[in-house]
Amino acid sequence: MSEFYLVRHGQASFGAQNYDKLSDLGHQQAIWLGEYFAQRQMAFSGLYRGDMVRHQETADGILSGLLSPVPIQICPGFNEFDFKNIGEVYGQLNPQGALPDNALPADFYRLLKRAMLAWSQDLLPAELLTETWADFQLRVTESLQLVCGQKADKPALIVSSGGAISMLMSLVLGLNASQVIELNMQIKNTSVSHFYYNSSTVRLSSFNNIGHLDRADRVDAVTFS
């Protein structure tokens, strides 16, 4: 069987005006992951990434640590869903649930879960959304099919985001929307999930691994944003 490794981007700039860029730690996480791959003499047939800045920066960091060229294919289907749009539309319908100015990150994630659930149940007006849940599922499906349509003697590497990774997991494992939403909140920055595939199936081998961060001097480098 062929195989691919699925990586979530490094820590982004949560709370900043522009979320779509890596923090200093996020850059370092990506480099460490590339070094981890290099130490294990891992080589890849190609790197597929979304076209968001945090995907590009994560891929660049991995490759700088890997010190081995890998062909890159930009695949917008691996982009994150537009959580800002979904949150705003949900907020318009549920103004009583608006977050205070001093809201904690945990408050934001609770609101996001409620908004995502409404989104998955088609309770948000489609005309106000940049993308429906069905559209999101379709583009992740097509992106997975793109990768699995490639036959190579080395694994493929994918750099994506938590929501798209969770949706891909649902396609492989048959998860429902509520499980996708819960899974989305558990995926660590620069974590690695491993899959095998052939022409008829995709199988999960391991999920959410952070071997490059699993050491005493990097305990504080494990993040979820």
VOPAGU-2260 file (C-alpha; in pm, 1 decimal, decimal comma):
REM VOPAGU-2260
SITE   aa  ch    i         X         Y         Z
SITE  MET   A    0       0,0       0,0       0,0
SITE  SER   A    1     101,7     362,5     -49,2
SITE  GLU   A    2     106,5     606,1     240,7
SITE  PHE   A    3      81,0     971,3     335,3
SITE  TYR   A    4     154,6    1184,7     640,7
SITE  LEU   A    5     -90,0    1458,0     737,0
SITE  VAL   A    6      47,1    1756,2     933,2
SITE  ARG   A    7    -136,5    2040,7    1101,7
SITE  HIS   A    8      29,0    2381,4    1062,2
SITE  GLY   A    9     246,9    2527,6    1336,0
SITE  GLN   A   10     109,0    2755,8    1604,2
SITE  ALA   A   11     -67,2    3048,6    1438,0
SITE  SER   A   12    -107,0    3400,0    1574,2
SITE  PHE   A   13    -417,6    3357,0    1789,2
SITE  GLY   A   14    -545,2    3690,5    1917,8
SITE  ALA   A   15    -345,3    3891,8    1665,0
SITE  GLN   A   16    -510,0    4106,5    1397,8
SITE  ASN   A   17    -391,7    3856,2    1136,9
SITE  TYR   A   18    -431,0    3496,1    1256,3
SITE  ASP   A   19    -304,2    3351,9     928,4
SITE  LYS   A   20      67,2    3353,5    1002,3
SITE  LEU   A   21     285,8    3150,1    1230,5
SITE  SER   A   22     405,8    3269,5    1566,7
SITE  ASP   A   23     776,7    3245,9    1642,8
SITE  LEU   A   24     704,8    2915,7    1816,5
SITE  GLY   A   25     505,5    2797,6    1516,1
SITE  HIS   A   26     806,7    2850,6    1289,8
SITE  GLN   A   27    1025,4    2658,4    1533,1
SITE  GLN   A   28     777,4    2370,8    1558,5
SITE  ALA   A   29     787,2    2329,0    1180,6
SITE  ILE   A   30    1168,0    2327,5    1169,2
SITE  TRP   A   31    1181,8    2073,1    1450,1
SITE  LEU   A   32     941,5    1850,2    1258,7
SITE  GLY   A   33    1158,4    1867,0     948,2
SITE  GLU   A   34    1463,9    1779,5    1155,6
SITE  TYR   A   35    1269,9    1489,3    1308,6
SITE  PHE   A   36    1191,8    1355,2     960,7
SITE  ALA   A   37    1555,9    1398,0     856,8
SITE  GLN   A   38    1685,7    1215,4    1163,8
SITE  ARG   A   39    1469,2     920,0    1064,6
SITE  GLN   A   40    1588,0     940,9     704,1
SITE  MET   A   41    1234,9     993,9     581,2
SITE  ALA   A   42    1184,9    1107,6     223,2
SITE  PHE   A   43     865,7    1220,3      50,4
SITE  SER   A   44     736,1    1194,2    -305,2
SITE  GLY   A   45     564,0    1531,9    -281,6
SITE  LEU   A   46     426,2    1791,8     -44,5
SITE  TYR   A   47      63,4    1899,8     -78,9
SITE  ARG   A   48     -42,8    2210,1     110,4
SITE  GLY   A   49    -325,0    2456,3     134,0
SITE  ASP   A   50    -261,4    2806,4       2,4
SITE  MET   A   51    -294,9    2984,8     336,3
SITE  VAL   A   52       7,9    3168,3     476,6
SITE  ARG   A   53      34,7    2938,4     777,0
SITE  HIS   A   54      44,7    2636,5     545,2
SITE  GLN   A   55     320,5    2788,7     334,9
SITE  GLU   A   56     525,7    2888,8     637,5
SITE  THR   A   57     485,1    2545,7     795,1
SITE  ALA   A   58     587,9    2371,1     474,1
SITE  ASP   A   59     889,4    2600,8     439,8
SITE  GLY   A   60     993,4    2527,6     796,9
SITE  ILE   A   61     962,1    2152,5     749,9
SITE  LEU   A   62    1168,6    2162,6     433,4
SITE  SER   A   63    1438,3    2376,7     594,9
SITE  GLY   A   64    1471,1    2120,0     872,3
SITE  LEU   A   65    1447,9    1827,3     634,0
SITE  LEU   A   66    1731,0    1959,0     414,2
SITE  SER   A   67    1598,9    1759,2     121,2
SITE  PRO   A   68    1403,2    1899,8    -175,2
SITE  VAL   A   69    1042,1    1787,8    -212,9
SITE  PRO   A   70     811,4    1885,6    -501,4
SITE  ILE   A   71     530,7    2109,7    -375,8
SITE  GLN   A   72     173,3    2112,1    -502,3
SITE  ILE   A   73     -61,4    2382,3    -375,9
SITE  CYS   A   74    -405,1    2239,8    -305,0
SITE  PRO   A   75    -660,9    2493,0    -172,5
SITE  GLY   A   76    -892,0    2205,1     -85,4
SITE  PHE   A   77    -677,1    2153,0     224,1
SITE  ASN   A   78    -747,1    2507,3     346,8
SITE  GLU   A   79    -921,9    2566,6     676,4
SITE  PHE   A   80   -1291,1    2654,5     676,1
SITE  ASP   A   81   -1375,7    3021,5     729,7
SITE  PHE   A   82   -1437,5    3011,9    1105,5
SITE  LYS   A   83   -1463,9    3390,8    1122,0
SITE  ASN   A   84   -1751,5    3392,2     873,4
SITE  ILE   A   85   -1926,4    3103,7    1047,6
SITE  GLY   A   86   -1889,1    3270,9    1386,4
SITE  GLU   A   87   -2022,2    3601,7    1257,9
SITE  VAL   A   88   -2326,8    3443,5    1091,9
SITE  TYR   A   89   -2398,9    3239,0    1403,6
SITE  GLY   A   90   -2362,9    3554,2    1612,5
SITE  GLN   A   91   -2614,7    3740,1    1399,9
SITE  LEU   A   92   -2868,5    3467,5    1470,3
SITE  ASN   A   93   -2771,1    3430,0    1836,4
SITE  PRO   A   94   -2671,7    3775,7    1964,4
SITE  GLN   A   95   -2732,5    3666,8    2323,9
SITE  GLY   A   96   -2426,3    3441,2    2296,0
SITE  ALA   A   97   -2182,9    3715,8    2193,4
SITE  LEU   A   98   -1844,5    3704,4    2365,8
SITE  PRO   A   99   -1736,9    3984,4    2599,7
SITE  ASP   A  100   -1432,6    4192,5    2513,8
SITE  ASN   A  101   -1227,1    4013,4    2779,2
SITE  ALA   A  102   -1324,6    3662,8    2662,9
SITE  LEU   A  103   -1077,7    3382,0    2723,4
SITE  PRO   A  104    -962,3    3145,0    2447,3
SITE  ALA   A  105   -1175,3    2871,7    2605,9
SITE  ASP   A  106   -1482,5    3094,6    2563,3
SITE  PHE   A  107   -1399,5    3138,2    2195,3
SITE  TYR   A  108   -1367,0    2764,1    2140,0
SITE  ARG   A  109   -1699,1    2692,4    2310,6
SITE  LEU   A  110   -1868,4    2946,2    2084,6
SITE  LEU   A  111   -1693,6    2802,3    1780,3
SITE  LYS   A  112   -1819,6    2452,9    1864,2
SITE  ARG   A  113   -2177,1    2580,4    1884,0
SITE  ALA   A  114   -2138,0    2769,7    1557,5
SITE  MET   A  115   -1984,8    2468,7    1381,5
SITE  LEU   A  116   -2266,2    2243,4    1499,3
SITE  ALA   A  117   -2526,7    2485,8    1361,7
SITE  TRP   A  118   -2324,3    2505,9    1038,5
SITE  SER   A  119   -2311,6    2125,2    1005,2
SITE  GLN   A  120   -2689,6    2105,8    1058,9
SITE  ASP   A  121   -2760,1    2366,1     786,2
SITE  LEU   A  122   -2905,5    2604,5    1044,5
SITE  LEU   A  123   -2705,4    2900,5     910,1
SITE  PRO   A  124   -2834,7    3079,3     597,4
SITE  ALA   A  125   -2631,5    2954,9     302,2
SITE  GLU   A  126   -2644,2    3296,6     133,3
SITE  LEU   A  127   -2446,6    3445,6     424,3
SITE  LEU   A  128   -2178,9    3177,2     424,0
SITE  THR   A  129   -1859,7    3164,8     224,2
SITE  GLU   A  130   -1897,8    2785,3     221,5
SITE  THR   A  131   -2159,3    2533,8     333,4
SITE  TRP   A  132   -2071,3    2224,7     535,3
SITE  ALA   A  133   -2142,2    2010,4     227,5
SITE  ASP   A  134   -1909,0    2225,4      16,2
SITE  PHE   A  135   -1636,7    2190,4     279,6
SITE  GLN   A  136   -1678,4    1814,2     288,8
SITE  LEU   A  137   -1668,3    1794,4     -91,0
SITE  ARG   A  138   -1345,1    1989,1    -132,7
SITE  VAL   A  139   -1167,6    1784,7     134,5
SITE  THR   A  140   -1294,2    1468,6     -34,7
SITE  GLU   A  141   -1160,5    1583,9    -371,2
SITE  SER   A  142    -824,7    1677,0    -217,8
SITE  LEU   A  143    -792,9    1337,5     -51,8
SITE  GLN   A  144    -875,1    1171,2    -382,6
SITE  LEU   A  145    -606,6    1380,1    -551,3
SITE  VAL   A  146    -339,3    1256,5    -312,5
SITE  CYS   A  147    -460,2     896,9    -321,5
SITE  GLY   A  148    -461,5     904,8    -699,7
SITE  GLN   A  149     -83,4     936,5    -698,6
SITE  LYS   A  150     124,3     619,7    -699,9
SITE  ALA   A  151     476,1     667,0    -567,8
SITE  ASP   A  152     744,3     463,6    -395,6
SITE  LYS   A  153     773,5     724,4    -118,0
SITE  PRO   A  154     504,7     868,8     110,2
SITE  ALA   A  155     326,3    1194,3      36,2
SITE  LEU   A  156     326,2    1477,5     291,0
SITE  ILE   A  157      22,2    1702,4     343,5
SITE  VAL   A  158      17,3    2031,1     537,0
SITE  SER   A  159    -331,2    2145,1     633,2
SITE  SER   A  160    -543,5    2280,0     921,3
SITE  GLY   A  161    -737,5    2129,5    1209,5
SITE  GLY   A  162   -1081,6    2154,0    1054,3
SITE  ALA   A  163    -977,3    2003,9     721,1
SITE  ILE   A  164    -782,5    1729,8     899,7
SITE  SER   A  165   -1088,3    1647,1    1110,8
SITE  MET   A  166   -1306,2    1632,7     800,8
SITE  LEU   A  167   -1054,5    1405,0     629,2
SITE  MET   A  168   -1058,2    1182,1     936,8
SITE  SER   A  169   -1436,7    1163,3     913,4
SITE  LEU   A  170   -1411,1    1045,3     553,4
SITE  VAL   A  171   -1169,7     769,7     651,8
SITE  LEU   A  172   -1339,1     661,6     976,8
SITE  GLY   A  173   -1703,5     742,4     905,0
SITE  LEU   A  174   -1737,8    1001,7    1182,4
SITE  ASN   A  175   -2046,3    1217,4    1224,3
SITE  ALA   A  176   -2044,9    1597,7    1238,5
SITE  SER   A  177   -2035,9    1615,9    1618,5
SITE  GLN   A  178   -1730,4    1390,8    1623,1
SITE  VAL   A  179   -1560,6    1603,6    1357,8
SITE  ILE   A  180   -1615,4    1913,2    1571,2
SITE  GLU   A  181   -1478,8    1747,9    1885,1
SITE  LEU   A  182   -1179,7    1611,6    1696,3
SITE  ASN   A  183   -1104,8    1955,1    1554,7
SITE  MET   A  184   -1035,2    2085,3    1905,0
SITE  GLN   A  185    -785,9    1807,4    1984,5
SITE  ILE   A  186    -535,4    1838,6    1700,2
SITE  LYS   A  187    -196,5    1971,5    1808,5
SITE  ASN   A  188      14,3    2212,8    1606,2
SITE  THR   A  189     256,7    2029,4    1373,0
SITE  SER   A  190     113,1    1696,1    1484,5
SITE  VAL   A  191     146,8    1411,6    1236,7
SITE  SER   A  192    -113,1    1153,4    1138,8
SITE  HIS   A  193     -16,9     856,4     923,3
SITE  PHE   A  194    -233,2     678,6     665,8
SITE  TYR   A  195    -202,3     388,6     422,4
SITE  TYR   A  196    -407,1     373,9     104,6
SITE  ASN   A  197    -467,2     185,4    -215,7
SITE  SER   A  198    -718,7     212,4    -496,9
SITE  SER   A  199   -1004,9      91,7    -279,8
SITE  THR   A  200    -944,0     217,5      74,8
SITE  VAL   A  201    -767,1     457,3     309,7
SITE  ARG   A  202    -659,4     330,7     651,7
SITE  LEU   A  203    -552,3     530,3     955,3
SITE  SER   A  204    -225,7     407,9    1108,9
SITE  SER   A  205    -164,7     671,9    1378,8
SITE  PHE   A  206    -309,1    1008,4    1481,6
SITE  ASN   A  207    -192,2    1340,1    1630,0
SITE  ASN   A  208     168,7    1235,8    1693,9
SITE  ILE   A  209     422,8    1491,1    1817,8
SITE  GLY   A  210     742,6    1289,2    1842,0
SITE  HIS   A  211     946,3    1600,2    1759,4
SITE  LEU   A  212     802,1    1776,0    2067,4
SITE  ASP   A  213     784,8    1477,2    2302,2
SITE  ARG   A  214    1088,3    1560,5    2513,6
SITE  ALA   A  215    1143,3    1728,8    2847,3
SITE  ASP   A  216    1283,0    2053,4    2707,0
SITE  ARG   A  217     987,0    2103,4    2469,0
SITE  VAL   A  218     693,8    2053,6    2703,9
SITE  ASP   A  219     589,1    2417,0    2661,1
SITE  ALA   A  220     605,9    2383,6    2282,6
SITE  VAL   A  221     288,6    2170,1    2262,2
SITE  THR   A  222       6,8    2398,5    2140,8
SITE  PHE   A  223    -339,2    2376,7    1985,4
SITE  SER   A  224    -398,0    2713,3    1813,2
